Amino acid sequence: MAKGAFVLRLRDLSITAVFLFASAWGATAGPKEDCETAIRSLGYPVSSYEFVERGIFTMERHRFDALTCYVNREGKVDSIYERDDPVAEDGFFGVAALKLRDEITREANQEIDLAKEQRQKAVDAAQQQYDTINARIMSEMSQSLEDVRARSDPFSAVSRSLEPNDDLAASEETEELGSLETPSLIPATDTENEITSTTPKSQGEAEETTPAPGSQAEQAAAAPSSPGKRYWVTSSTLTRRTCPSPRCGSVGWFGEGQSVKVFEERNGWARVTKYYFTNCLNGFSEYVDSGDARCIPANGITNGKFAEWVYMRHLFAERPARPTEPTFDMEELVKGSDNLGLHKDVFVAAARELINSGTCKGQDFIKVGGWIRSLQRGEPFYFTYCGGSTIANRLYLDASTGQILK
């Protein structure tokens, strides 16, 4: 029942008693007469009478038959009881009015309890969301710190294999490919995912000898005409840019024979990924390893997202013959691994699997030195790098099962 209905019922049930009580109140001469008037207004008879004086801890009482009227220190009627049951208290006169009071109070308390419960659910949901985000951030931070530690520790296999000019900042790539929404700068024409490596740029890359976009030489070059079709890289190193221009930042390179999918063509350039988050920090992308790293539309980065672009002329529609991989001594490739004595056979088997599948090359293991113990995941997990030395190029090995994980 709604609160308004309770008020109407209260008015209907007690209006007569209240008016009788109020009209007679002004004519009374003291507490006894007030009590007698109140009792009569409630429909009770008044015959025998007994008075009990106020004590230190008790109120003045006026007894009429089975009813006791309590008077406070101000001389006003406080409550009326029929034996142990109240018939008037707190300004409510009559059993019906008291019941309505209790019902209204109970329903109001129930609504308050429901509101508290809903508030608590919202708080719990927000806390859970916070815990999830916090755990992800801490995990990414730990992974990045582990990578920096391995690269900076002079006693680790990774540190021993790195060149002096290797950039530690490249290991701080922690942002995964997000929901690939198209920025307004470069409209997308396809929605298929393409996963690529983030190998750092090397010297002698094919892009530097390629004519500028839009030039006659570039327009004359043969270009694929089927967006979304798979193509293969014909250059030894093909730089990946944040936009279709040599002035845009570099986010790595593709190696010869690596396959890509072309989602869009523009002035001799090919977009080979969907748009994804670039992890902008203080206005600069942490994914750019060289060149312009600004998170601005002119650099192909809009709302924190970009896609990768390469020169079209270095893509071929037919898969080239795979060059013969030099024969390596697998034990020699993993000899710098941590805990080699415990997991030598697993390390050798995993290296052989990665090389035979084309995921890694022998030179990757020579550079890294083998498998490195993961401090973040703990035993029995180890990792190595293939195609570059960033987090995106890291592969994990469960030495207990031989399973290779990304």
C-alpha positions in Angstrom: 0.0 0.0 0.0 1.3 3.5 -0.9 2.1 6.0 1.7 -0.6 8.3 0.5 -3.2 5.6 1.0 -2.0 5.1 4.6 -2.4 8.8 5.2 -6.0 8.7 3.9 -6.8 5.7 6.0 -5.3 7.4 9.0 -7.4 10.4 8.4 -10.6 8.4 7.9 -10.1 6.3 11.0 -9.1 8.9 13.5 -10.4 12.2 12.3 -13.4 12.2 14.6 -11.3 11.2 17.6 -8.7 13.8 16.9 -11.2 16.6 16.4 -13.1 15.6 19.6 -9.8 15.4 21.4 -8.5 18.8 20.1 -11.8 20.6 20.8 -11.9 19.4 24.3 -8.1 20.0 24.9 -8.4 23.8 25.3 -11.1 23.4 28.0 -9.1 21.1 30.2 -7.5 22.3 33.4 -4.6 19.8 33.9 -3.0 16.4 33.1 -5.8 14.5 34.7 -8.4 16.2 32.6 -6.2 15.9 29.5 -5.9 12.1 30.0 -9.6 11.8 30.7 -10.5 13.7 27.5 -8.1 11.6 25.4 -9.4 8.3 26.7 -13.0 9.4 26.1 -12.1 10.5 22.5 -10.8 6.9 21.9 -14.2 5.5 23.0 -13.2 4.1 26.3 -15.3 4.6 29.5 -13.9 6.5 32.4 -15.1 5.4 35.8 -12.5 4.5 38.5 -9.4 6.7 38.9 -6.0 6.4 40.5 -3.1 8.8 40.5 0.6 7.8 40.7 3.2 10.5 41.3 6.2 11.1 39.1 9.4 9.4 40.3 13.0 10.0 39.5 12.9 7.6 36.5 9.2 7.3 35.9 6.5 9.6 34.5 3.3 10.8 36.2 0.5 8.3 35.7 -3.3 8.6 35.7 -5.2 5.3 35.8 -8.8 5.0 34.5 -10.0 1.4 34.9 -7.7 -0.7 32.7 -6.1 2.3 31.0 -3.0 4.1 32.2 -2.3 7.6 30.9 1.4 8.7 31.1 2.2 12.4 31.4 5.7 13.8 30.6 7.5 16.5 32.6 5.9 19.2 30.5 2.5 18.1 31.7 1.5 16.7 28.3 -0.1 13.3 27.5 2.8 11.1 26.4 1.0 7.8 25.8 -1.9 5.7 26.9 -1.8 1.9 27.5 -4.5 -0.7 28.0 -2.7 -2.9 30.4 0.5 -3.7 28.3 -0.8 -2.7 24.9 -0.5 0.9 23.6 -3.6 2.7 22.4 -1.9 6.1 21.9 1.7 7.2 21.7 4.0 9.6 19.9 1.0 11.7 18.9 -0.9 8.8 17.3 -4.2 8.1 19.0 -6.1 4.8 18.5 -5.1 1.3 17.7 -5.9 1.7 14.0 -3.6 4.8 13.7 -0.8 3.0 15.5 -1.1 0.0 13.0 -1.0 2.4 10.1 2.0 4.1 11.5 3.8 0.8 11.9 2.9 -0.3 8.3 4.1 3.0 6.8 7.3 2.7 8.8 7.9 -0.9 7.8 7.4 -0.3 4.1 9.6 2.8 4.2 12.3 0.8 5.9 11.9 -2.0 3.3 12.4 0.6 0.5 15.5 1.9 2.3 16.9 -1.6 2.6 16.3 -2.2 -1.1 18.0 1.0 -2.0 21.0 0.1 0.2 21.2 -3.4 -1.4 21.2 -1.8 -4.9 23.8 0.6 -3.8 26.0 -2.2 -2.5 25.6 -4.1 -5.7 26.7 -1.1 -7.7 29.7 -0.6 -5.3 30.6 -4.3 -5.7 30.4 -4.1 -9.5 32.5 -1.0 -9.6 35.0 -2.6 -7.2 35.2 -5.7 -9.4 35.7 -3.6 -12.5 38.5 -1.7 -10.7 40.1 -5.0 -9.5 40.0 -6.4 -13.1 41.6 -3.2 -14.6 44.1 -3.0 -11.8 45.1 -6.6 -12.3 45.6 -6.1 -16.0 47.7 -3.0 -15.6 49.8 -4.6 -12.9 50.3 -7.7 -15.1 51.3 -5.5 -18.1 53.6 -3.5 -15.8 55.3 -6.7 -14.5 55.7 -8.1 -18.0 57.3 -4.8 -19.2 59.6 -4.7 -16.1 60.6 -8.3 -16.6 61.5 -7.5 -20.2 63.5 -4.5 -19.2 65.2 -6.5 -16.4 66.2 -9.3 -18.8 67.5 -6.8 -21.3 69.5 -4.7 -18.8 70.8 -7.5 -16.6 74.4 -8.2 -17.8 74.1 -11.8 -16.6 71.0 -12.7 -18.6 71.0 -14.4 -21.9 69.0 -11.6 -23.5 71.4 -8.9 -22.4 74.4 -10.8 -23.6 72.8 -11.2 -27.1 71.7 -7.5 -27.6 73.7 -5.0 -29.5 74.9 -1.9 -27.6 72.5 0.4 -29.5 69.4 -1.8 -28.9 66.6 0.5 -27.6 65.2 -0.6 -24.2 62.1 1.5 -24.7 61.0 -0.9 -27.4 60.3 -3.5 -24.8 57.6 -1.3 -23.2 55.0 -2.2 -25.7 52.1 -3.5 -23.6 49.0 -2.5 -25.5 47.3 -5.4 -27.2 45.3 -5.0 -30.4 42.0 -3.5 -29.4 38.6 -3.3 -31.1 39.7 -2.2 -34.5 37.5 0.8 -35.3 38.3 3.0 -38.3 39.5 6.5 -37.6 38.2 9.3 -39.7 41.6 10.1 -41.2 41.9 6.8 -43.1 38.6 5.1 -43.8 38.7 1.3 -43.8 37.2 -0.9 -46.6 37.5 -4.2 -44.9 37.0 -5.6 -41.4 39.2 -8.7 -41.4 41.9 -9.0 -38.7 45.6 -9.4 -39.7 48.1 -10.1 -37.0 51.7 -9.0 -37.8 55.0 -8.9 -36.0 56.5 -5.8 -34.5 60.1 -6.4 -35.5 62.3 -3.2 -35.2 63.5 -1.5 -38.3 66.9 -2.3 -39.6 69.4 -0.5 -41.9 69.1 -1.0 -45.6 65.3 -1.3 -45.6 63.6 -1.4 -49.0 61.5 1.6 -48.3 64.4 4.1 -48.5 65.1 3.2 -52.1 61.4 3.4 -53.1 60.0 6.4 -55.0 57.7 8.7 -53.0 53.9 8.0 -53.0 52.1 9.5 -56.0 55.2 9.8 -58.2 55.2 8.6 -61.8 57.5 5.7 -60.9 55.2 4.7 -58.1 52.0 4.9 -60.2 53.7 2.8 -62.9 54.5 0.0 -60.4 52.2 -3.1 -60.6 49.8 -3.1 -57.6 47.4 -5.7 -56.3 43.8 -5.1 -57.1 41.9 -7.4 -54.7 41.6 -5.8 -51.2 41.7 -8.5 -48.5 43.7 -10.8 -50.6 46.9 -12.3 -49.3 50.2 -11.2 -50.6 53.9 -11.9 -49.9 56.8 -9.5 -49.2 59.5 -9.5 -51.9 61.9 -7.2 -50.1 64.4 -8.3 -47.4 63.0 -5.6 -45.1 59.7 -3.7 -45.7 59.0 -0.9 -43.2 55.6 -0.7 -41.7 54.3 2.9 -41.2 51.5 4.6 -39.2 50.2 6.2 -42.4 50.8 6.1 -46.2 53.8 8.3 -46.2 57.6 7.9 -45.6 57.3 10.8 -43.1 55.1 8.7 -40.8 56.4 6.8 -37.9 57.9 3.3 -38.2 56.4 0.4 -36.2 58.7 -2.3 -37.4 59.2 -4.2 -40.6 58.2 -7.3 -42.6 60.8 -9.8 -43.7 61.1 -11.3 -47.2 58.5 -14.1 -47.8 56.2 -13.0 -45.0 52.5 -12.9 -45.9 50.1 -10.0 -45.4 46.6 -9.1 -46.4 45.8 -5.8 -48.2 42.7 -4.1 -46.9 43.1 -0.8 -48.7 45.3 0.7 -51.5 46.2 4.4 -51.6 48.7 6.1 -53.9 51.0 3.2 -54.1 50.6 2.2 -50.5 48.8 -0.7 -48.9 47.0 -0.9 -45.5 47.9 -4.3 -44.1 46.1 -4.2 -40.7 42.9 -3.0 -39.2 43.0 0.0 -37.0 44.1 -0.7 -33.4 45.1 1.2 -30.3 48.7 2.6 -30.3 49.1 3.2 -26.6 49.6 7.0 -26.6 51.5 8.3 -23.6 51.9 12.1 -23.1 50.9 12.5 -26.8 53.4 10.0 -28.2 52.9 6.4 -29.3 54.8 3.7 -27.6 54.4 1.5 -30.6 56.6 3.7 -32.9 60.2 2.6 -32.7 61.6 5.2 -35.0 60.5 8.4 -36.8 57.5 10.5 -35.9 55.8 9.1 -32.8 53.3 11.9 -32.3 49.7 10.8 -31.7 48.2 13.2 -34.3 46.1 12.7 -37.5 48.9 13.9 -39.7 50.9 10.9 -38.4 48.0 8.6 -39.1 46.9 8.3 -35.4 43.4 9.5 -34.6 41.6 8.9 -31.3 44.6 6.8 -30.2 44.3 4.3 -33.1 46.2 3.7 -36.4 46.7 1.0 -39.0 49.9 -0.2 -40.6 50.9 0.8 -44.2 53.6 -0.5 -46.5 54.8 0.2 -50.1 52.7 -1.8 -52.5 55.4 -2.4 -55.0 57.2 -4.8 -52.6 54.1 -7.1 -52.4 53.6 -10.0 -54.8 50.4 -11.9 -55.4 52.1 -15.4 -55.6 53.9 -17.1 -52.8 57.6 -17.1 -53.5 59.7 -20.2 -53.0 60.8 -20.4 -49.4 64.6 -19.9 -49.1 66.5 -22.8 -47.7 67.1 -22.3 -44.0 70.7 -22.9 -43.0 71.2 -26.1 -41.0 71.7 -25.4 -37.3 72.9 -27.5 -34.3 69.8 -27.2 -32.1 71.7 -27.8 -28.9 74.1 -25.1 -29.9 71.2 -22.6 -30.5 69.8 -23.1 -26.9 73.1 -23.5 -25.0 72.6 -20.1 -23.3 69.2 -21.0 -21.9 68.4 -20.7 -18.2 68.3 -24.1 -16.3 69.6 -25.9 -19.4 70.4 -28.9 -17.4 66.8 -29.4 -16.3 65.0 -28.8 -19.6 67.6 -29.3 -22.4 65.5 -31.8 -24.4 62.3 -29.6 -24.1 64.3 -26.5 -25.2 65.8 -28.3 -28.2 62.4 -29.7 -29.3 60.7 -26.4 -29.0 63.4 -24.5 -30.9 63.2 -27.1 -33.7 59.4 -26.8 -33.9 59.5 -23.0 -34.1 62.2 -23.1 -36.8 60.6 -25.8 -38.9 57.2 -24.0 -38.8 58.8 -20.8 -40.0 57.8 -18.9 -36.8 61.4 -18.4 -35.8 64.8 -18.5 -37.5 68.0 -19.9 -36.3 69.4 -16.3 -36.0 66.7 -15.5 -33.5 68.0 -18.1 -31.1 71.6 -17.1 -31.8 70.8 -13.5 -30.9 68.8 -14.3 -27.7 70.9 -17.3 -26.6 68.0 -19.7 -26.0 65.2 -19.8 -23.5 65.0 -17.3 -20.5 63.2 -18.1 -17.3 60.1 -16.1 -16.7 60.1 -14.3 -13.4 56.5 -13.2 -13.9 55.0 -16.6 -14.6 57.5 -18.5 -12.7 58.6 -22.1 -13.1 58.2 -23.9 -15.5 57.6 -21.0 -18.0 60.5 -19.7 -20.2 60.4 -17.3 -23.1 62.4 -16.2 -26.2 62.1 -13.7 -29.0 61.4 -14.3 -32.7 61.5 -11.6 -35.3 62.3 -8.8 -32.9 63.0 -8.0 -29.3 59.7 -6.4 -28.2 56.9 -7.9 -26.1 54.9 -8.5 -29.3 57.7 -10.9 -30.5 57.9 -12.9 -27.2 57.0 -16.6 -27.2 56.5 -18.6 -24.0 57.3 -22.3 -23.4 55.8 -24.4 -20.7 58.8 -26.7 -20.0 56.6 -29.2 -18.1 54.5 -29.9 -21.2 56.5 -28.5 -24.2 53.5 -26.3 -25.1 54.5 -23.0 -26.8 52.3 -20.0 -25.9 52.0 -16.4 -27.2 
